[in-house]
């Protein structure tokens, strides 16, 4: 019984049926009183016509003939008519319960229990004429004319009950699917998705939105798990080396030069750990949209040129080459600090992993049908096509890059910045080398800057 009371479908169906019954009941009452009023008006007209007929008899036959006419009507036709004196003395006819001095129409209850409609009028000579009619036919007529309404109401209530149950049951089943999916996610099944019925209605659109949210949550949780494992793996080695260095320093006699070298090596290890954590924090802030800066119009061409200028001398000293191919005036809407960091990361990756004689080119161009593109390409060994997706993950490094500086977070930060700015990120084989392209959304009209 409690399960029935908790059933959403049954409650909705019962509420729908009750509402229909209430509306039909109100409609029946209104219609009954309207019909009864109309029939009573017709009855009043008929009573007034009878009274006029009696008055014509008074004019034609005089008082005595008029009294005889009233007596005949009351006796032979059973008419409810009474002729009496002003003090209530009956002259002819009979109409029990009629009050003395009645003028006009009234409704009264006769001694035999009948409801009567009565018209009273004063006549010459101190006489009173009372003409009445039974209201029972009026009420029977009104009930007959409106009698189909309760039947129609009952049928409508039954239809509302069935239709409400069917509709609410379907709604209940779809809501149950949402609840079950939510419970599955709570228990750890992040792959669970809401079913789509292909109707394209609000529920399907809601389910599609929720599925996108669940997919995003699943990706974030998987990324968190992967990041946690990667942090534990990649930070274990430097921390272990740091511990060994400090233990060795504690165990040996104090030697200023040796202690200095140990402290310098330890600081270098700690700097690497801090760089890794700073990069992780920056990525987390970018992905959460907590960069602390509002988007503004940024001259991407000038920004790329400024970053290249910073790295040009370093590349030249290492025997490497850094070129630019920048179309002036290419503007995007974004965070200048994050865009500068992304460009710097791409250049650093190309210079670090491209080899001693690598040539790196930074290009900013206008792309037809979209916003500006930023492309950083090099002539280094490149990245196998099968690895293009994985190098955007945090801490992922190619086998040949294990012995080079870095934490495997550079391209992950670039990918996060691209997502924040709504830009697409594409890795291509430059034959030889790697080409990384950021394509920004088509800009709206920018104000002059």
N, C-alpha and C positions, 0 to 999 in steps of 0.2 A: 504493500500500500504506500509505504514511504517512497518507493521508487517511482510510483505513478505520480505522486505529488511533486517529485523533483523533476519530472519529465517536462522539458521546455515545450515540446510539441503539444502535449496534452494541455498544458496551461494556456498556450496561445490559442488552441482550438476552442477550449472552454470559454476563454475570454471573448473570442470572436462570436461564438454562438450566443453568449449572454448579451453582448452588445447588439446583435441583430434582434434578439427577443425584446430587449429594452426599446429599441427604435420602433419595431413593429407594434409593440404594445402602446407606445405613445401615439403612433400613427393611427392605430385602431381607435383609441379614445378620442383623438381629435376628429376623425372621420365620423364616429358615432354621434358626437355632440353636434357636429355641423349638419348631418342628415336629420337628426332629431329636431334641431332648430328649424330647418327648412320645412319639415312636415308639420311642426307645430304652427308655423306661420300660415301654412295652407289651412290647417284646422281652424285657426282664428278667423280666417277669411270665410270659411264655411259657416261658422257660428254666427258671424256678423250678417251673412246673407239670410240665415234663418231668422235672426232677430228682425231684419228689415221686412221679411215676409209677414211676421206677426204684426208689425206696426201697420202694414198695409191692410191687414184684416181689421185693425182698430179703426182705421179711417173709413173702410168700406162698410163695416157692419155695426159700428158703434161699440160701446163698452160691453153690452150683454152678448152680442154676437162674437166679439173678440174673446170673451171669457169662454164661450162655448167652443170656439176654435182651438183655444189652448188646451181645454180639457180633452177634446177629441184627439189632438196630436199626442198628448201624454198617454192616453189610454190605448189608442189603436197603433200608433207607430213607435211607442216606447220612447218618445223624444224626452230628453232631459230639459224640461221647461217648467217654469213656475211663475204664476201671477199672484202677487200678494199685496196687501196694504202696507203703508209706511211703517206700521207698528208690528209687522210680521204676520198678520193674519192671512192664511192661505185663501185665495179666491178660486184658483184652478191650477191643475198640473201638480207636479211633484219634483223637487230637487233638494234632497236632504243635505244639510250642512252648509247651504249658501248663507253667508253673513248678511245681516240687515244693513241697508244703506250702501251696498256694493255698487261702484260705478267703474265701468271699464272691465278689463280682463284680469283674471287671477287664476292661480292654480290651487286647488284645495283637495284635501283628503276626505272622501265621503265616509259615512258611518260604516258602510260595508267594506271599507278598505280600498276602494278604487280611487285612483287619482283622476280628478276631473279638471277640465278647462272650462271656466265659467265667465260669461259676459253679463254684467249688470247694467240696467238702464232705468231711469226715472220716467214715469208716464204721467200724463195729465190726470187730475183727480186724486193725487196722492197714492198712485199705484206704482209698483216696482215689477219689472220684467227680468227674470233670470233665465238665460239660455246657456246650456252647457253641453259638453261632449266628453266621452271617455278618452283618456290619453293612452290607454293600452294599445290600440291599433297603431298609434304613432310610434310607440317604442318597439312594437313588433316589426313595423316597417323599417325603422332605422336599423334594427338588429339584422333584418333580412338583407338589407342593402349592403351592410358592412360585414356580414357574416363570413365572407370569403377571406377577409383580412387575417383573422387568426390562423386559418389554414395556410394562407400564403406565408405568414410569419413563421409558422412551424416548419414549413418546407425550406424557407430561407435560412432558418436557424440550423436545420440539419445540413443543408448545403454548406453553410459557413463552418460548421463543425468539421465536416469531412475535408473541405478545401483548406481550412486553417490547419488541420492536422497534417495533411499531405505537405503543404508548403513549409510549415514549421518543422516537420520531420526531416525534410531535405536540408533545411537550414541547420538543424541540430546535427545531422550527420557531417556536414561540412565543417561546422565549428568543432565537432569532436575530432575530426582529422587534424585541425589546427592544434587542439589541446594535446593529442597524442604525439604529434611531431614535437611540440614544445617539451613534453615530458621526456621524449627520447633524447632531445638535445641536452636537457638537464642531467640525464643519466650518462651522458658522454658520447652519444651517437651523433656526431656533428655532420655526418653525411645524410642525415634524414632531411627530406624535402616534403613540402606540401603538394598534394595532388592537384593537377590542373584538369578541368573538365572540358576545355576547349570552347567554352561559351563566350569568352571575352567579356563577361559581366564584371561587376565590382568585386565579386569574390575571387574570380580568376586573376584580376589585376592585383588584388591584395595578396593572393597566394604568390604571384610572380615577384612582387616586391619583397615579401617575406623570404622567398627562396634566395633572392639576391642578397638579402641581409645574412641569411644562414651561410651562404657560400662565402661571403666576406668574413664572417666570424670564423668559419672553418679554416680559411686561408690564414687569418691572423693567428689563430691558435696553433696551426701547424708551423707558421713562421716563428712563433714564440718558442715552441718546442725545439725547432731546429736551431734557433738562435741560442737557446739555453745550452743545448748540447755542444754547439760550436764554441760558445764562450768557455764552457768547461774544458773543451779540448784544446782550444788555441791559447788560452791563458794559463793552462796548467804548466806548460813548458817554461815560459819566462818566470813564473812564480817559483817553480821548482829550482830553476837555475839561480834565482835570487836567494832562495833559502840555502842552497849549497854554498854559494859565495859567502854569505854571512856566517854560516856555521864554520867554514874553513878559516875565516878571519878571526872568529872567536877562539878557535882551537889553537892557533899559532901564537907565538910571542908577538908583542906589539912591534911592528915595523912601519914607520911612517909612510914610506914609499909604497909598500905592499898594501897598507890600509887605504891609502889614497886611491890606488888602482881598483881595489875592491869596491870602494864607495862610488867611484865613477862608473864602474860596470853596473853596480846596483841601480844607480840613478838612471842609467841608460835603459835598463830593463823596466824600471818603473815608468819612465817616460813612454815607452812603447805600450805598456798597459794602459796608461792614462789616455794616450791617443786613441786606443781602441775603444775605451769606454766613452770618450768624447764623441767619437764617430757614431757609436750606438745611440747615445743620447740624442744626437742631432737627427739621426734617421727617425727615431721614435717621435721627436717633436714635429718633424716634417709630415710623417704619416698621420699624426693626430691633428694636424693643422694648428699646432701651438707654437708657431714660429715667432710670435710677438710682433709681427710687422704686418701692416696693411699692404695689399697689392697696389702698385702704382705703375705708371707708364715708364717703361725702361727702354733705353736705346741699346738694343742687343748688339748692334755693330760696334758701338763705342765701348761697351762692356767687354766684349771678346777681345778687342784691340788692346785694352788696358791689361787684361790678364796675360795675353801673349807677350806683351812688353816685359812683364815681370819675369817670365820664364826664358826669354830669348837669350839673355846672357848666360844663364846656367846651361842651357842646351849647347851654346857655342863653346863653352869651356869644356864640355864633355865630348866634343867632336860630333855633336848631333846638330840637326838642322830643323828650325821651326819657322814655317812660312804661314802667310795669311792670304786669304782671298775673301775680302769682306766688302759687301755691297753696303754703302753708307745708308743710314736712316732707317734701318729695319727695327721696328719697335714692337714690343710685346707688353702685356700687362702682367706684372709679377713682383716677386720679392728680389730686389737687386742682390742682396747678400747670398741668398740661396742659389741664384743663377750664377753668380761669380764662383761660388764653391763648386757647382756642377762642372763649369768649364775648366776650373783648375784641376779637378779630379780626373777629367778626361785627358788633359794634357800630361799630368803626372803619370797616369797609367801608360800612356803611349811612350813617354820618355823612359820610364823605368823598365818596361818589359819589351821595348822595341829593339834593344841592342845598342852597341856603341856608335853605330853609324846610321841610326834610323833618321828618316825624314818625316816630320809631322806637319800636317797642314790643317789649319783651322779656317773654316769657311762659313760665312753667314750670307745667305741668299734669300731672295724672295721666291716663294714657291707658288705656282699658279693654282688657284682654287683653295688655298689654305694660307696660314700665317707663315712667318719667316722660318727658315730651317737653320739649325746650327749643326755643322758636321766637323768631326775631328777624325782624320784618317792618318794612318802611318804605314811605313814600309817594312815593319817588323815581321816576326814569324806568324802573327795573326792568331786567331782562335778557331779551332775546328767548329764547323757549323753545328754539329751535334751538341756542342757545349755553349752555344750562344744564350740559351735560356738560363742555364745554370750559373753563369758568371754574374748574373744580376742578383743572385741570392747572397745573403750575408755570409761572410767568412769563406765562401767558396773560392778556391784557388786551383789553377791548373798545376799538374805535377811538376812541370818545369819551372813554376814560379815559387816553389816552396822555399828556395834559398835566396829569394830576392826580398828586399824590404817591402813591408805592407801587411795589412791585416785582412784583405779580402772584402773590405767594406766600401771601397771607392765607387764601384759601379752600382752597388746597392743604394748608396746615397743619391747617385745620379738618377736611378730609376724612381726613387721616392720623390725627388724634386720634380721629375717629369709628370708623375701622377698628380702632384699638388697643383701644377700649372695646366693640367689638361692636355699635356703634350704627348705625342707618341714617340717611343724610343725603339730604334731599329738598329741591329747589328748586321753588317754585311762583310763579305770577303772582299778586301781591296786588291787582292791578287798582285803583288803580295801585300800582306798586312791586314789590318782591321779598319773598318769604317763604322763609326758610331754617329747616328743621325737623330737629332731631336727636331720634330716638326710641331710647331706651336699652333694653337687654334687660330682660325681666321679672326683678326681683330675687328672690333667695332671702330667707329670713327674716333680717333684719339684727339684730345685737345692739344693745342700747340704747346710744346715744352721748350 
